[in-house]
Amino acid sequence: MATSKLQALWNHPAGPKTIHFWAPTFKWGISIANIADFSKPPEKLSYPQQIAVTATGVIWSRYSTVITPKNWNLFSVNVAMAGTGIYQLSRKIKHDYFSEEEVAVAKE
């Protein structure tokens, strides 16, 4: 039974013999790197980089559901990219725009 499932995966139109399998698989590296950056101080984060990661994730999450054959690896990696990008952007925005106001209010 496991052999037939492995063979079905191998011969699938979005299986390991196609770019449709490997492109999203390599995109997981971007998501994992973004997760590793969660410990990075917010002042070291880049708006353009995080906007690009977020936009790519949001846009391709939508379009990965309308292509044939369905590529759930592509969908899930883009959801992860959008999620990590949004989280990093929220950290950066909170640090840049809200930290100083809270410090000023606390001093009064």
DSSP file (Angstrom, degrees, kcal/mol; ACC not computed):
  #  RESIDUE AA STRUCTURE BP1 BP2  ACC     N-H-->O    O-->H-N    N-H-->O    O-->H-N    TCO  KAPPA ALPHA  PHI   PSI    X-CA   Y-CA   Z-CA
    1    1 A M     >        0   0    0      0, 0.0     4,-1.8     0, 0.0     5,-0.2   0.000 360.0 360.0 360.0 -43.4    0.0    0.0    0.0
    2    2 A A  H  >  +     0   0    0      1,-0.2     4,-2.4     2,-0.2     5,-0.2   0.863 360.0  55.6 -63.9 -34.5    2.8    2.4    0.8
    3    3 A T  H  > S+     0   0    0      1,-0.2     4,-2.5     2,-0.2    -1,-0.2   0.905 106.6  49.0 -64.8 -41.1    4.5    1.6   -2.5
    4    4 A S  H  > S+     0   0    0      2,-0.2     4,-2.2     1,-0.2    -1,-0.2   0.877 112.0  48.8 -67.9 -36.3    1.3    2.5   -4.4
    5    5 A K  H  X S+     0   0    0     -4,-1.8     4,-2.3     2,-0.2    -2,-0.2   0.895 112.4  48.4 -68.8 -39.4    1.0    5.9   -2.5
    6    6 A L  H  X S+     0   0    0     -4,-2.4     4,-2.6     2,-0.2    -2,-0.2   0.910 112.5  48.4 -65.5 -42.0    4.7    6.6   -3.2
    7    7 A Q  H  X S+     0   0    0     -4,-2.5     4,-2.0     2,-0.2    -2,-0.2   0.882 110.2  52.0 -65.5 -38.0    4.3    5.8   -6.8
    8    8 A A  H  X S+     0   0    0     -4,-2.2     4,-0.6     2,-0.2    -2,-0.2   0.905 111.7  46.7 -64.5 -41.7    1.1    8.0   -7.0
    9    9 A L  H >< S+     0   0    0     -4,-2.3     3,-0.9     1,-0.2    -2,-0.2   0.931 111.7  51.2 -63.8 -45.4    3.0   10.9   -5.5
   10   10 A W  H 3< S+     0   0    0     -4,-2.6     7,-0.4     1,-0.2    -2,-0.2   0.864 116.5  39.8 -60.8 -37.5    6.0   10.3   -7.8
   11   11 A N  H 3< S+     0   0    0     -4,-2.0    -1,-0.2    -5,-0.1    -2,-0.2   0.412  87.8 119.7 -94.8   0.6    3.8   10.3  -10.9
   12   12 A H  S X< S-     0   0    0     -3,-0.9     3,-2.2    -4,-0.6     5,-0.3  -0.354  75.0-119.1 -65.7 146.3    1.4   13.1   -9.8
   13   13 A P  T 3  S+     0   0    0      0, 0.0     7,-0.2     0, 0.0    -1,-0.1   0.715 118.3  38.4 -61.0 -19.8    1.4   16.2  -12.1
   14   14 A A  T 3  S+     0   0    0     56,-0.1    -2,-0.1     6,-0.1    -3,-0.1  -0.001  98.4 121.8-114.6  27.3    2.6   18.3   -9.2
   15   15 A G  S X  S-     0   0    0     -3,-2.2     3,-2.0    -5,-0.1     6,-0.5  -0.065  83.7 -76.2 -83.5-174.4    5.0   15.6   -7.9
   16   16 A P  T 3  S+     0   0    0      0, 0.0    -6,-0.1     0, 0.0    -5,-0.1   0.584 122.4  67.6 -63.3 -12.0    8.8   15.6   -7.3
   17   17 A K  T 3  S+     0   0    0     -7,-0.4     2,-0.3    -5,-0.3    -7,-0.1   0.435  97.4  66.0 -85.4   2.1    9.5   15.3  -11.1
   18   18 A T  S X> S-     0   0    0     -3,-2.0     4,-1.3     1,-0.1     3,-1.1  -0.834  83.3-122.9-125.0 159.5    8.2   18.8  -11.8
   19   19 A I  H 3> S+     0   0    0     -2,-0.3     4,-2.7     1,-0.2    -1,-0.1   0.751 107.6  73.9 -66.9 -24.5    9.1   22.4  -10.9
   20   20 A H  H 34 S+     0   0    0     -7,-0.2    -1,-0.2     1,-0.2    54,-0.1   0.735 102.8  40.6 -63.3 -21.2    5.6   22.6   -9.4
   21   21 A F  H <> S+     0   0    0     -3,-1.1     4,-1.1    -6,-0.5    -1,-0.2   0.873 118.4  43.1 -88.6 -46.1    6.9   20.5   -6.5
   22   22 A W  H  X S+     0   0    0     -4,-1.3     4,-2.3    -7,-0.2     5,-0.2   0.829 103.2  62.8 -77.4 -33.7   10.3   22.1   -6.1
   23   23 A A  H  X S+     0   0    0     -4,-2.7     4,-1.4     1,-0.2    -1,-0.2   0.955 110.4  38.3 -60.0 -51.9    9.6   25.8   -6.4
   24   24 A P  H  > S+     0   0    0      0, 0.0     4,-1.0     0, 0.0    -1,-0.2   0.835 111.8  60.4 -68.8 -27.9    7.3   25.9   -3.3
   25   25 A T  H >< S+     0   0    0     -4,-1.1     3,-0.6     1,-0.2     4,-0.4   0.915 106.7  45.3 -63.7 -41.0    9.6   23.5   -1.5
   26   26 A F  H >X S+     0   0    0     -4,-2.3     3,-1.2     1,-0.2     4,-0.6   0.803 103.8  64.5 -70.9 -28.1   12.4   26.0   -1.8
   27   27 A K  H >X S+     0   0    0     -4,-1.4     4,-1.6     1,-0.3     3,-0.7   0.770  86.9  71.5 -65.2 -23.8   10.1   28.8   -0.7
   28   28 A W  H <X S+     0   0    0     -4,-1.0     4,-2.8    -3,-0.6    -1,-0.3   0.833  88.5  63.6 -59.4 -30.1    9.8   27.0    2.6
   29   29 A G  H <> S+     0   0    0     -3,-1.2     4,-2.3    -4,-0.4    -1,-0.2   0.881 100.7  50.3 -60.7 -38.0   13.4   28.2    3.2
   30   30 A I  H <X S+     0   0    0     -3,-0.7     4,-2.2    -4,-0.6    -1,-0.2   0.921 111.9  47.3 -65.8 -44.0   12.2   31.8    3.1
   31   31 A S  H  X S+     0   0    0     -4,-1.6     4,-2.1     2,-0.2    -2,-0.2   0.910 112.7  48.7 -64.4 -41.7    9.5   31.1    5.6
   32   32 A I  H  X S+     0   0    0     -4,-2.8     4,-2.3     1,-0.2    -1,-0.2   0.899 110.8  50.8 -66.3 -39.4   11.9   29.3    7.9
   33   33 A A  H  X S+     0   0    0     -4,-2.3     4,-1.3    -5,-0.2    -1,-0.2   0.883 109.5  51.1 -64.1 -37.5   14.4   32.1    7.7
   34   34 A N  H  < S+     0   0    0     -4,-2.2    -2,-0.2     2,-0.2    -1,-0.2   0.874 109.4  50.2 -67.7 -36.6   11.6   34.6    8.6
   35   35 A I  H >< S+     0   0    0     -4,-2.1     3,-1.7     1,-0.2     4,-0.3   0.900 107.3  54.1 -65.9 -40.3   10.7   32.5   11.6
   36   36 A A  H >< S+     0   0    0     -4,-2.3     3,-0.9     1,-0.3    -1,-0.2   0.810 101.9  60.5 -62.3 -29.0   14.4   32.4   12.6
   37   37 A D  G >< S+     0   0    0     -4,-1.3     3,-1.4     1,-0.2    -1,-0.3   0.467  75.8  93.2 -78.8  -0.9   14.3   36.2   12.5
   38   38 A F  G <  S+     0   0    0     -3,-1.7    -1,-0.2     1,-0.3    -2,-0.1   0.816  86.9  50.0 -60.1 -28.0   11.5   36.4   15.1
   39   39 A S  G <  S+     0   0    0     -3,-0.9    -1,-0.3    -4,-0.3    -2,-0.2   0.553  88.9 104.7 -86.9  -7.5   14.3   36.7   17.7
   40   40 A K  S <  S-     0   0    0     -3,-1.4     5,-0.1     1,-0.1    -3,-0.0  -0.496  86.0-100.8 -71.9 140.4   16.0   39.6   15.7
   41   41 A P    >   -     0   0    0      0, 0.0     3,-2.0     0, 0.0     4,-0.3  -0.347  29.2-121.4 -60.8 142.6   15.4   43.1   17.2
   42   42 A P  G >  S+     0   0    0      0, 0.0     3,-1.6     0, 0.0    54,-0.1   0.811 109.5  64.3 -58.2 -31.4   12.6   44.9   15.3
   43   43 A E  G 3  S+     0   0    0      1,-0.3    49,-0.0    52,-0.1    -3,-0.0   0.696  98.8  55.8 -67.4 -15.6   15.0   47.8   14.4
   44   44 A K  G <  S+     0   0    0     -3,-2.0    -1,-0.3     2,-0.1     2,-0.2   0.463  87.3 101.7 -92.9  -2.7   17.0   45.3   12.3
   45   45 A L    <   -     0   0    0     -3,-1.6     2,-0.5    -4,-0.3    44,-0.0  -0.496  68.9-131.1 -81.9 153.9   13.9   44.3   10.2
   46   46 A S     >  -     0   0    0      1,-0.2     4,-2.4    -2,-0.2     5,-0.2  -0.912   5.1-153.7-110.5 124.3   13.4   45.7    6.7
   47   47 A Y  H  > S+     0   0    0     -2,-0.5     4,-2.8     1,-0.2     5,-0.3   0.953  97.4  49.0 -58.5 -50.9   10.1   47.1    5.6
   48   48 A P  H  > S+     0   0    0      0, 0.0     4,-2.2     0, 0.0    -1,-0.2   0.905 112.9  47.5 -59.0 -40.4   10.6   46.3    1.9
   49   49 A Q  H  > S+     0   0    0      2,-0.2     4,-2.3     1,-0.2    -2,-0.2   0.941 115.2  43.9 -65.6 -46.3   11.7   42.8    2.6
   50   50 A Q  H  X S+     0   0    0     -4,-2.4     4,-2.5     2,-0.2    -1,-0.2   0.848 112.6  52.2 -70.9 -33.3    8.7   42.0    4.9
   51   51 A I  H  X S+     0   0    0     -4,-2.8     4,-3.0    -5,-0.2     5,-0.2   0.908 110.8  49.0 -65.7 -40.7    6.3   43.8    2.6
   52   52 A A  H  X S+     0   0    0     -4,-2.2     4,-2.4    -5,-0.3     5,-0.2   0.917 112.5  47.0 -64.3 -43.5    7.6   41.6   -0.3
   53   53 A V  H  X S+     0   0    0     -4,-2.3     4,-2.2     2,-0.2    -2,-0.2   0.930 116.1  45.2 -63.4 -45.2    7.3   38.4    1.8
   54   54 A T  H  X S+     0   0    0     -4,-2.5     4,-2.7     2,-0.2     5,-0.2   0.940 114.5  46.8 -64.6 -48.2    3.7   39.3    2.9
   55   55 A A  H  X S+     0   0    0     -4,-3.0     4,-2.8     1,-0.2     5,-0.3   0.910 112.4  50.1 -62.9 -43.1    2.5   40.4   -0.5
   56   56 A T  H  X S+     0   0    0     -4,-2.4     4,-2.4    -5,-0.2     5,-0.3   0.929 112.8  47.7 -59.9 -45.2    3.9   37.3   -2.2
   57   57 A G  H  X S+     0   0    0     -4,-2.2     4,-1.6    -5,-0.2    -2,-0.2   0.928 114.9  44.1 -62.4 -46.1    2.3   35.1    0.4
   58   58 A V  H  X S+     0   0    0     -4,-2.7     4,-1.4     2,-0.2    -2,-0.2   0.946 117.0  44.6 -66.2 -48.5   -1.1   36.8    0.2
   59   59 A I  H  X S+     0   0    0     -4,-2.8     4,-2.0     1,-0.2     3,-0.2   0.943 117.6  42.3 -63.0 -49.2   -1.2   37.0   -3.6
   60   60 A W  H  X S+     0   0    0     -4,-2.4     4,-1.9    -5,-0.3    -1,-0.2   0.722 105.3  63.7 -77.6 -19.3    0.0   33.4   -4.3
   61   61 A S  H  < S+     0   0    0     -4,-1.6     4,-0.4    -5,-0.3    -1,-0.2   0.918 108.8  43.7 -62.9 -40.9   -2.2   32.0   -1.5
   62   62 A R  H >< S+     0   0    0     -4,-1.4     3,-1.1    -3,-0.2     4,-0.3   0.955 118.0  41.9 -66.7 -51.2   -5.1   33.1   -3.5
   63   63 A Y  H >X S+     0   0    0     -4,-2.0     3,-1.0     1,-0.3     4,-0.8   0.714 101.2  69.1 -76.5 -19.3   -3.9   32.0   -6.9
   64   64 A S  T 3< S+     0   0    0     -4,-1.9     7,-0.8     1,-0.2    -1,-0.3   0.691  96.3  57.1 -71.1 -14.4   -2.5   28.7   -5.8
   65   65 A T  T <4 S+     0   0    0     -3,-1.1    -1,-0.2    -4,-0.4    -2,-0.2   0.609 105.8  48.4 -88.9 -11.4   -6.1   27.6   -5.2
   66   66 A V  T <4 S+     0   0    0     -3,-1.0    -2,-0.2    -4,-0.3    -1,-0.2   0.535  89.4  95.3-105.9  -7.5   -7.2   28.2   -8.8
   67   67 A I  S  < S-     0   0    0     -4,-0.8     4,-0.1     2,-0.1    -3,-0.0  -0.481  78.5 -99.2 -81.7 156.2   -4.4   26.5  -10.7
   68   68 A T  S    S+     0   0    0     -2,-0.1     2,-0.1     2,-0.1    -2,-0.0  -0.985 103.8  35.7-120.0 130.6   -4.7   22.9  -12.0
   69   69 A P  S    S-     0   0    0      0, 0.0    -2,-0.1     0, 0.0    -1,-0.1   0.565 100.9-115.6 -77.3 157.8   -3.5   20.6  -10.6
   70   70 A K        -     0   0    0     -2,-0.1     2,-0.6     1,-0.1    -5,-0.1  -0.384  27.1-160.3 -60.1 132.2   -4.1   21.8   -7.0
   71   71 A N     >  +     0   0    0     -7,-0.8     4,-1.9     1,-0.1     3,-0.2  -0.848  14.3 177.7-120.8  93.5   -0.8   22.3   -5.3
   72   72 A W  H  > S+     0   0    0     -2,-0.6     4,-2.6     1,-0.2     5,-0.2   0.755  80.5  60.8 -71.8 -24.2   -1.3   22.3   -1.6
   73   73 A N  H  > S+     0   0    0      2,-0.2     4,-2.2     1,-0.2    -1,-0.2   0.920 106.6  46.9 -64.3 -43.7    2.4   22.6   -0.9
   74   74 A L  H  > S+     0   0    0     -3,-0.2     4,-1.7     2,-0.2    -2,-0.2   0.910 113.6  48.7 -63.5 -43.4    2.3   26.0   -2.8
   75   75 A F  H  X S+     0   0    0     -4,-1.9     4,-2.0   -11,-0.2    -2,-0.2   0.947 113.1  45.8 -62.1 -49.4   -0.8   27.1   -0.9
   76   76 A S  H  X S+     0   0    0     -4,-2.6     4,-2.2     1,-0.2    -2,-0.2   0.872 110.9  51.6 -68.1 -36.8    0.6   26.2    2.5
   77   77 A V  H  X S+     0   0    0     -4,-2.2     4,-2.4     1,-0.2    -1,-0.2   0.876 111.1  49.1 -67.1 -34.5    4.0   27.8    2.0
   78   78 A N  H  X S+     0   0    0     -4,-1.7     4,-2.5     2,-0.2   -17,-0.2   0.850 108.7  51.6 -74.1 -33.1    2.3   31.0    0.9
   79   79 A V  H  X S+     0   0    0     -4,-2.0     4,-2.5     2,-0.2    -2,-0.2   0.912 111.9  48.4 -64.0 -41.5    0.0   31.0    3.9
   80   80 A A  H  X S+     0   0    0     -4,-2.2     4,-2.7     2,-0.2     5,-0.3   0.910 111.3  49.7 -64.5 -41.8    3.1   30.6    6.0
   81   81 A M  H  X S+     0   0    0     -4,-2.4     4,-2.4     2,-0.2     5,-0.2   0.930 112.3  47.3 -62.4 -45.0    4.9   33.4    4.2
   82   82 A A  H  X S+     0   0    0     -4,-2.5     4,-2.5     1,-0.2     5,-0.2   0.924 113.8  48.7 -62.3 -43.9    1.9   35.8    4.6
   83   83 A G  H  X S+     0   0    0     -4,-2.5     4,-2.2     2,-0.2    -2,-0.2   0.927 114.2  43.0 -63.8 -46.9    1.6   34.9    8.3
   84   84 A T  H  X S+     0   0    0     -4,-2.7     4,-2.4     2,-0.2    -1,-0.2   0.882 114.7  51.3 -68.9 -35.8    5.3   35.4    9.1
   85   85 A G  H  X S+     0   0    0     -4,-2.4     4,-2.7    -5,-0.3    -2,-0.2   0.919 110.5  47.9 -65.4 -43.7    5.5   38.6    7.0
   86   86 A I  H  X S+     0   0    0     -4,-2.5     4,-2.5    -5,-0.2    -2,-0.2   0.913 112.5  50.0 -63.1 -42.7    2.4   40.1    8.8
   87   87 A Y  H  X S+     0   0    0     -4,-2.2     4,-2.1    -5,-0.2    -2,-0.2   0.937 112.6  46.1 -61.9 -46.1    3.9   39.2   12.2
   88   88 A Q  H  X S+     0   0    0     -4,-2.4     4,-2.4     1,-0.2    -2,-0.2   0.903 112.6  50.6 -64.8 -41.2    7.2   40.7   11.4
   89   89 A L  H  X S+     0   0    0     -4,-2.7     4,-3.0     1,-0.2     5,-0.3   0.906 109.2  51.4 -62.7 -40.8    5.6   43.9    9.9
   90   90 A S  H  X S+     0   0    0     -4,-2.5     4,-2.4     1,-0.2    -1,-0.2   0.895 110.3  49.2 -64.9 -38.0    3.5   44.2   13.1
   91   91 A R  H  X S+     0   0    0     -4,-2.1     4,-2.2     2,-0.2    -2,-0.2   0.932 113.9  46.1 -62.5 -45.4    6.6   43.9   15.2
   92   92 A K  H  X S+     0   0    0     -4,-2.4     4,-2.7     2,-0.2     5,-0.2   0.923 114.7  46.0 -65.2 -46.2    8.4   46.6   13.1
   93   93 A I  H  X>S+     0   0    0     -4,-3.0     4,-2.7     2,-0.2     5,-0.6   0.917 112.5  50.8 -64.2 -43.9    5.4   49.0   13.1
   94   94 A K  I  X>S+     0   0    0     -4,-2.4     4,-1.5    -5,-0.3     5,-1.3   0.915 114.4  44.6 -59.9 -43.0    4.8   48.6   16.8
   95   95 A H  I  <5S+     0   0    0     -4,-2.2     5,-0.4    -5,-0.2     4,-0.3   0.921 118.7  41.6 -67.3 -44.3    8.5   49.3   17.5
   96   96 A D  I  <5S+     0   0    0     -4,-2.7    -2,-0.2    -5,-0.2    -1,-0.2   0.837 130.0  20.5 -75.6 -33.6    8.7   52.3   15.1
   97   97 A Y  I  <5S+     0   0    0     -4,-2.7     4,-0.3    -5,-0.2    -3,-0.2   0.672 128.2  34.5-114.7 -20.0    5.5   54.0   15.8
   98   98 A F  I  X<S+     0   0    0     -4,-1.5     4,-1.9    -5,-0.6    -3,-0.2   0.699 101.2  67.7-112.3 -22.8    4.1   53.0   19.2
   99   99 A S  H  ><S+     0   0    0     -5,-1.3     4,-1.9    -4,-0.3     5,-0.1   0.921 101.5  48.8 -64.8 -43.9    7.1   52.4   21.4
  100  100 A E  H  > S+     0   0    0     -5,-0.4     4,-2.3     1,-0.2    -1,-0.2   0.874 110.3  51.2 -66.7 -37.8    8.1   56.1   21.6
  101  101 A E  H  > S+     0   0    0     -4,-0.3     4,-2.4     1,-0.2    -1,-0.2   0.904 109.4  50.1 -65.9 -41.2    4.5   57.3   22.4
  102  102 A E  H  X S+     0   0    0     -4,-1.9     4,-2.0     2,-0.2    -1,-0.2   0.876 110.9  49.6 -65.5 -36.5    4.2   54.8   25.2
  103  103 A V  H  X S+     0   0    0     -4,-1.9     4,-1.5     2,-0.2    -2,-0.2   0.910 111.3  49.4 -66.8 -42.7    7.6   56.0   26.6
  104  104 A A  H  X S+     0   0    0     -4,-2.3     4,-0.8     1,-0.2    -2,-0.2   0.897 112.2  47.6 -64.0 -41.3    6.5   59.6   26.4
  105  105 A V  H >< S+     0   0    0     -4,-2.4     3,-0.5     1,-0.2    -1,-0.2   0.881 109.3  54.0 -67.3 -38.3    3.2   58.9   28.1
  106  106 A A  H 3< S+     0   0    0     -4,-2.0    -1,-0.2     1,-0.2    -2,-0.2   0.820 104.2  55.6 -66.2 -31.2    5.0   57.0   30.9
  107  107 A K  H 3<        0   0    0     -4,-1.5    -1,-0.2     1,-0.2    -2,-0.2   0.742 360.0 360.0 -73.4 -23.7    7.3   59.9   31.6
  108  108 A E    <<        0   0    0     -4,-0.8    -1,-0.2    -3,-0.5    -2,-0.2   0.473 360.0 360.0 -76.5 360.0    4.3   62.3   32.2
